[in-house]
Amino acid sequence: MAKKALIHNGVVKQVEESSNTFEVHSDLKWVDCDDSVKVMWTYNGSTFADYDTRTTAQKTAAEWDLVRVNRTNLLKESDWTQGADSPLTDSKKAEWVTYRQSLRNIPTQSDPYNITWPTKPS
């Protein structure tokens, strides 16, 4: 289905199916686009361009960095479960050990944009 991009000051603010467009302020305009156009891309009046000029490898590496930061924060938040003075039973502590190991294994997944995060024990 055809798409339209909502443009403000040369930047894509929204992308919608053509049938979902609506009247907008005169500072904004709808422009026909293809499925590849994303929010925050630039538009110069005739051509769309990705605002992010990094290579795919650089973008992927940066995404892995974000995944690792998130993973490290989750590990820190669960450090208390492994202390000798933790109020958890041995079986609950074992659940947390499994969860924490799953967090450590996250970088072995193949796609940083589609991470399967483990479920935190209750």
C-alpha positions as CSV (number, residue, x, y, z in Angstrom):
1,M,0.0,0.0,0.0
2,A,1.2,3.5,-0.7
3,K,2.8,5.5,2.1
4,K,3.0,9.2,2.9
5,A,5.6,11.0,5.1
6,L,4.6,14.0,7.2
7,I,7.4,16.6,6.7
8,H,8.2,19.5,9.0
9,N,11.3,21.7,8.3
10,G,12.8,19.0,6.0
11,V,12.5,16.2,8.6
12,V,10.1,13.2,8.5
13,K,7.9,13.4,11.6
14,Q,5.5,10.6,10.8
15,V,4.9,7.9,8.2
16,E,1.4,6.6,7.5
17,E,-0.5,4.5,5.0
18,S,-1.9,6.9,2.4
19,S,-5.5,6.1,3.6
20,N,-4.5,7.3,7.2
21,T,-3.4,10.8,6.4
22,F,-5.3,13.8,7.8
23,E,-5.3,17.5,7.4
24,V,-2.3,19.3,8.9
25,H,-1.1,22.8,9.6
26,S,0.4,24.7,6.7
27,D,3.9,24.3,8.2
28,L,3.5,20.6,7.6
29,K,3.0,18.6,4.4
30,W,2.3,15.0,3.3
31,V,4.7,13.6,0.7
32,D,4.5,10.3,-1.1
33,C,7.2,7.9,0.0
34,D,8.1,4.2,-0.2
35,D,8.3,1.7,2.6
36,S,11.9,2.3,3.4
37,V,11.4,5.9,4.7
38,K,11.6,6.2,8.4
39,V,10.8,8.9,11.0
40,M,13.7,11.4,11.4
41,W,15.0,11.0,7.9
42,T,15.5,14.2,6.0
43,Y,13.6,15.4,2.9
44,N,15.1,18.1,0.6
45,G,12.0,18.6,-1.5
46,S,12.6,15.7,-3.8
47,T,14.7,13.0,-2.1
48,F,14.6,11.3,1.3
49,A,17.8,10.5,3.1
50,D,18.6,8.6,6.3
51,Y,19.8,11.1,8.9
52,D,22.1,8.6,10.3
53,T,25.1,8.3,8.0
54,R,26.9,5.5,10.0
55,T,27.5,2.2,8.2
56,T,25.2,-0.7,9.0
57,A,28.2,-2.3,10.9
58,Q,28.5,0.9,13.0
59,K,24.8,1.0,13.7
60,T,24.8,-2.7,14.7
61,A,27.8,-2.2,17.0
62,A,26.1,0.8,18.6
63,E,23.0,-1.3,19.1
64,W,25.0,-4.1,20.7
65,D,26.5,-1.4,23.1
66,L,23.0,-0.4,24.1
67,V,22.0,-4.1,24.6
68,R,25.0,-4.6,26.9
69,V,24.3,-1.5,28.9
70,N,20.7,-2.8,29.5
71,R,22.0,-6.3,30.3
72,T,24.6,-4.9,32.8
73,N,21.9,-2.8,34.5
74,L,19.7,-5.9,34.9
75,L,22.6,-7.9,36.3
76,K,23.3,-5.1,38.8
77,E,19.7,-4.9,39.8
78,S,19.7,-8.6,40.7
79,D,23.1,-8.7,42.5
80,W,21.3,-8.8,45.8
81,T,19.9,-12.3,45.0
82,Q,23.3,-13.9,45.1
83,G,24.6,-12.7,48.4
84,A,25.1,-15.0,51.4
85,D,22.6,-12.9,53.3
86,S,20.0,-13.0,50.6
87,P,16.5,-13.7,52.0
88,L,15.8,-16.1,49.1
89,T,15.3,-19.8,49.5
90,D,17.9,-22.0,47.7
91,S,15.4,-22.9,45.0
92,K,14.6,-19.2,44.3
93,K,18.3,-18.3,44.4
94,A,18.8,-21.0,41.7
95,E,16.1,-19.4,39.6
96,W,18.0,-16.1,39.8
97,V,21.3,-17.9,38.9
98,T,19.6,-19.2,35.7
99,Y,18.2,-15.8,34.9
100,R,21.5,-14.1,35.4
101,Q,23.3,-16.6,33.3
102,S,20.7,-16.0,30.5
103,L,21.5,-12.3,30.8
104,R,25.2,-13.1,30.4
105,N,24.5,-15.1,27.3
106,I,22.6,-12.3,25.6
107,P,25.6,-11.2,23.5
108,T,25.7,-14.7,21.9
109,Q,22.4,-13.9,20.2
110,S,22.6,-13.0,16.5
111,D,20.5,-9.8,16.2
112,P,20.8,-6.9,18.6
113,Y,17.5,-5.4,17.2
114,N,15.6,-8.6,18.2
115,I,16.8,-9.7,21.6
116,T,15.0,-12.4,23.5
117,W,15.3,-11.2,27.1
118,P,14.9,-13.7,29.9
119,T,12.0,-13.4,32.2
120,K,12.9,-12.2,35.7
121,P,12.0,-14.7,38.4
122,S,9.0,-13.7,40.6
